[in-house]
């Protein structure tokens, strides 16, 4: 799940300067759970923009704004989208990019949110960062706890010298990721993995932008078609 936060309204209004009409896109998945792009936020944004003299032509709350087919479907069936001077996307950066790709290149598509991190959901409204999307997962040897993400220093070979009482020296409220890894591996009878020396992180694996094409995604029509555009 992608965690996002609302941009300052002043910045959004500045980006919309000179525009008269706006169409809104929300996301009924991640942004809805973050309370940054659900039905309530679309209504709130509509009221705010109209109070500043802008005309909101409508809004679409799609299941997942990062899913291109959902967005294209809205562009096909809702004529007002194409007529708007700008489109404001209340979703993550991937959602804003997806809408921008679906729009005519002459139509500005603007993000209303900032994307923060990929989260594990503890419960409704409570999230924590558990993965950095680094492209080289080490969880197989660290008991399911990612040192690259959960250690502020990204250490891959055990704790630093600043750990005290099992707490992180960077954030003393947090348990040291490597202390947690040690305890979990010990309970699993896999403590020997702590003796392995991990090589330096291969950051070339995370070179961006990246894409993945699944040749035969289960249940997908038209599997194997290559992405077009750009």
Beta strands, then each sheet from edge to edge (+ up, - down):
strand 1: 2-6
strand 2: 21-27
strand 3: 55-62
strand 4: 86-90
strand 5: 108-111
strand 6: 113-123
strand 7: 126-131
sheet 1: 1+ 6- 7+
sheet 2: 3+ 2+ 4+ 5+
end
